[in-house]
């Protein structure tokens, strides 16, 4: 949480803040895989910045649990155990379902239409096998719906869960049968939105998280054997 400056305005973001925000977003959308080691030199080169602000940003992320310090090896993306994954899934369904229902009640017609367009673009991305575009559009879709709920605290809690879920969620696209059903819940959601069925929106979000979670859970089970 930012502390207001003496003039009442939030301080201007620093380069380190920008690097931290960018790395955090990369982790959230699944750019890095569980267990992947993040080399400071490589990340800095990819971003076109120095190593010091990258190192500082990674330590901030380590404090949040988004990455873990590995002795003599820098930092890595953590792996989730099955119990951790199940707990994460349940908390996501609980909090995101609540945010979706609240957001659906507050969205205006223009907001509903924007979500319809995002759902259509997600469908095209899946058809084209474009995982990166799907994940980016999916994030925008859920951010818009949940922010409409009008609860910054609820959104902050959800954002923390996304940070933990992002790396494992990337593996959805290693399962061909998942792509065939990933957008079904979004289609149900926008239909419910157009009917102003807020409970239906909640159920659609819970379905979205649950269905994707079952594919990912099977992968985790196979990896743990």
C-alpha positions in Angstrom: 0.0 0.0 0.0 1.4 3.4 -1.0 1.8 6.1 1.6 0.8 9.6 0.5 3.5 12.1 0.2 3.5 15.4 2.1 1.5 17.1 -0.7 -1.2 14.5 -0.4 -0.3 12.7 -3.7 1.1 9.2 -4.0 4.9 9.3 -4.8 5.9 8.8 -8.4 6.8 5.2 -9.2 10.5 4.4 -9.5 12.2 2.2 -12.1 12.3 -0.5 -9.5 8.5 -0.2 -9.0 8.0 -0.5 -12.7 10.2 -3.6 -12.9 8.5 -5.1 -9.9 5.0 -4.5 -11.5 6.1 -6.0 -14.8 7.6 -9.1 -13.2 4.6 -9.6 -11.0 2.3 -9.4 -14.0 4.5 -11.9 -15.9 4.2 -14.4 -13.0 0.5 -13.8 -12.7 -0.2 -14.6 -16.4 2.0 -17.7 -16.2 5.0 -16.6 -18.2 7.3 -18.6 -15.9 6.7 -22.3 -15.0 6.8 -23.9 -11.6 10.3 -24.7 -10.6 11.8 -22.4 -13.2 14.9 -20.5 -12.0 14.9 -16.8 -12.7 18.4 -15.6 -13.6 18.8 -11.9 -12.8 21.2 -11.3 -15.7 18.7 -12.9 -18.2 15.7 -11.1 -16.8 17.6 -7.8 -16.8 18.7 -8.3 -20.4 15.1 -9.1 -21.5 13.8 -6.0 -19.9 16.7 -3.8 -21.1 17.5 -2.6 -17.5 20.3 -3.0 -15.0 20.6 -6.0 -12.7 20.3 -4.1 -9.4 16.7 -3.0 -9.8 15.8 -6.5 -11.0 17.4 -8.1 -8.0 15.5 -5.7 -5.7 12.2 -6.4 -7.5 12.7 -10.2 -7.1 13.3 -9.8 -3.4 10.0 -7.9 -3.1 8.4 -10.8 -4.9 10.1 -13.3 -2.7 8.6 -11.5 0.3 5.2 -12.0 -1.2 5.8 -15.7 -1.9 5.7 -15.3 -5.6 9.3 -16.6 -5.9 11.5 -18.5 -3.5 15.1 -18.0 -2.7 17.2 -21.0 -3.6 20.6 -21.3 -1.8 23.5 -20.6 -4.2 21.1 -20.4 -7.1 19.2 -17.1 -6.8 15.4 -17.3 -7.0 12.9 -19.7 -8.6 9.2 -20.0 -9.2 7.7 -22.2 -6.4 6.0 -25.5 -7.0 2.6 -26.2 -5.5 1.8 -29.4 -3.6 -1.6 -31.0 -4.2 -3.0 -29.8 -0.8 -1.7 -26.3 -1.6 -3.3 -26.4 -5.0 -6.6 -27.6 -3.6 -6.7 -24.9 -1.0 -5.8 -22.2 -3.6 -8.6 -23.5 -5.9 -11.2 -23.3 -3.2 -10.2 -19.8 -2.1 -10.3 -18.6 -5.7 -13.8 -20.0 -6.2 -14.9 -18.4 -3.0 -13.4 -14.9 -3.6 -13.8 -14.7 -7.3 -17.3 -15.9 -7.2 -18.2 -13.1 -4.7 -16.4 -10.5 -6.8 -18.1 -11.7 -10.0 -21.6 -11.5 -8.5 -21.0 -8.0 -7.1 -19.4 -6.8 -10.3 -22.3 -8.1 -12.4 -24.7 -6.1 -10.4 -22.8 -2.9 -11.0 -21.7 -3.2 -14.6 -23.4 -0.9 -17.1 -24.4 -1.9 -20.7 -21.1 -0.7 -22.1 -19.2 -2.8 -19.6 -21.2 -5.9 -20.4 -20.5 -5.3 -24.1 -16.8 -5.0 -23.5 -16.8 -8.3 -21.7 -18.7 -9.9 -24.6 -16.0 -8.7 -27.0 -13.2 -10.1 -24.8 -14.9 -13.5 -24.6 -15.1 -13.5 -28.4 -11.4 -12.7 -28.7 -10.5 -15.4 -26.2 -12.5 -17.9 -28.4 -10.5 -16.8 -31.4 -7.2 -17.1 -29.6 -8.0 -20.6 -28.5 -9.0 -21.5 -32.1 -5.6 -20.2 -33.3 -3.6 -21.9 -30.5 -2.5 -18.5 -29.3 -2.0 -19.1 -25.6 -0.3 -15.8 -24.8 -3.2 -13.8 -26.3 -5.8 -16.0 -24.5 -4.1 -15.5 -21.2 -3.7 -11.7 -21.6 -7.4 -11.3 -22.7 -8.5 -13.6 -19.9 -6.8 -11.5 -17.3 -8.3 -8.3 -18.7 -11.8 -10.0 -18.7 -11.6 -11.0 -15.0 -9.9 -7.7 -13.9 -12.7 -5.7 -15.4 -15.5 -7.8 -13.9 -13.9 -8.0 -10.4 -13.0 -4.3 -10.3 -16.6 -3.5 -11.1 -17.5 -5.0 -7.7 -16.2 -1.8 -6.1 -14.1 -3.5 -3.4 -10.4 -2.8 -3.6 -9.7 -5.1 -0.6 -11.5 -8.0 -2.3 -9.6 -7.4 -5.5 -6.3 -7.2 -3.7 -7.0 -10.6 -2.1 -7.8 -12.1 -5.5 -4.7 -10.6 -7.0 -2.6 -12.3 -4.4 -4.1 -15.7 -5.3 -3.5 -15.1 -9.0 0.2 -14.5 -8.2 0.3 -18.0 -6.8 -1.8 -19.6 -9.5 -0.2 -18.0 -12.6 2.8 -20.4 -13.1 0.8 -23.6 -12.8 -2.1 -22.2 -14.9 0.3 -21.9 -17.8 0.3 -25.7 -18.1 -3.3 -25.7 -19.2 -2.1 -25.4 -22.8 0.0 -28.5 -22.5 -3.3 -30.4 -22.4 -5.0 -30.3 -25.8 -8.5 -31.3 -24.5 -8.5 -28.3 -22.1 -8.5 -25.8 -25.0 -11.8 -27.2 -26.3 -13.6 -26.3 -23.1 -11.7 -23.4 -21.6 -13.9 -20.6 -22.9 -17.3 -22.4 -22.3 -17.7 -20.8 -18.9 -17.0 -17.3 -20.3 -19.7 -17.9 -22.9 -22.1 -18.9 -20.0 -21.0 -15.8 -18.0 -21.7 -13.2 -20.7 -25.1 -14.8 -21.4 -25.9 -14.5 -17.7 -24.6 -10.9 -17.7 -26.9 -10.0 -20.6 -29.8 -11.5 -18.6 -28.7 -9.5 -15.5 -28.5 -12.9 -13.7 -25.8 -12.1 -11.1 -26.1 -15.5 -9.4 -25.6 -17.1 -12.9 -22.4 -15.0 -13.3 -21.1 -16.3 -10.0 -21.8 -19.9 -11.0 -20.0 -19.4 -14.4 -16.9 -18.0 -12.7 -16.9 -20.9 -10.2 -17.2 -23.3 -13.2 -14.4 -21.6 -15.0 -12.0 -22.0 -12.1 -13.2 -25.5 -11.2 -12.9 -27.0 -14.8 -9.5 -25.5 -15.4 -8.5 -26.7 -12.0 -9.3 -30.3 -12.7 -7.0 -30.4 -15.7 -4.2 -28.8 -13.7 -4.8 -31.1 -10.7 -4.3 -34.2 -12.9 -1.0 -32.8 -14.2 0.1 -32.2 -10.6 -0.9 -35.7 -9.5 1.0 -37.2 -12.5 4.1 -35.1 -11.6 4.0 -36.1 -8.0 4.1 -39.9 -8.7 
